[in-house]
């Protein structure tokens, strides 16, 4: 998997977290781990609110 694909999945997951989707749905659609999703939420989303 190249960097562009990772960025697309990352951005897609970030948007889905903001939209309030279920963790399992996000993991299934993006292929990211729960650990990765929690890191996105902690580092990129929560500081903005």
C-alpha positions in Angstrom: 0.0 0.0 0.0 1.5 3.3 -1.0 1.3 6.6 0.8 -1.6 8.0 -1.2 -3.8 5.0 -0.4 -2.9 5.4 3.3 -3.8 9.1 3.2 -7.1 8.4 1.5 -8.0 5.8 4.2 -6.9 8.1 7.0 -8.9 11.0 5.7 -12.0 8.8 5.1 -11.7 7.4 8.6 -11.4 10.9 10.0 -14.5 12.1 8.2 -16.4 9.0 9.4 -15.4 9.6 13.0 -16.5 13.2 12.8 -19.9 12.0 11.3 -20.3 9.7 14.3 -20.1 6.4 12.5 -19.7 3.2 14.5 -16.0 2.0 15.1 -16.8 -1.4 13.5 -18.2 0.2 10.4 -15.1 2.4 10.0 -12.7 -0.5 10.6 -14.5 -2.6 8.0 -14.6 0.1 5.4 -11.1 1.5 5.8 -9.2 -1.5 7.0 -7.6 0.5 9.8 -7.2 -0.9 13.3 -9.1 0.4 16.3 -5.8 1.6 17.7 -5.3 3.7 14.6 -8.8 5.2 14.8 -8.4 6.1 18.4 -5.1 7.8 17.6 -6.8 9.8 14.8 -9.5 10.8 17.3 -7.1 11.8 20.1 -4.5 13.6 18.0 -6.5 15.2 15.2 -10.1 15.6 16.2 -10.3 16.2 19.9 -7.8 19.1 20.0 -10.0 21.1 17.7 -13.0 21.0 20.0 
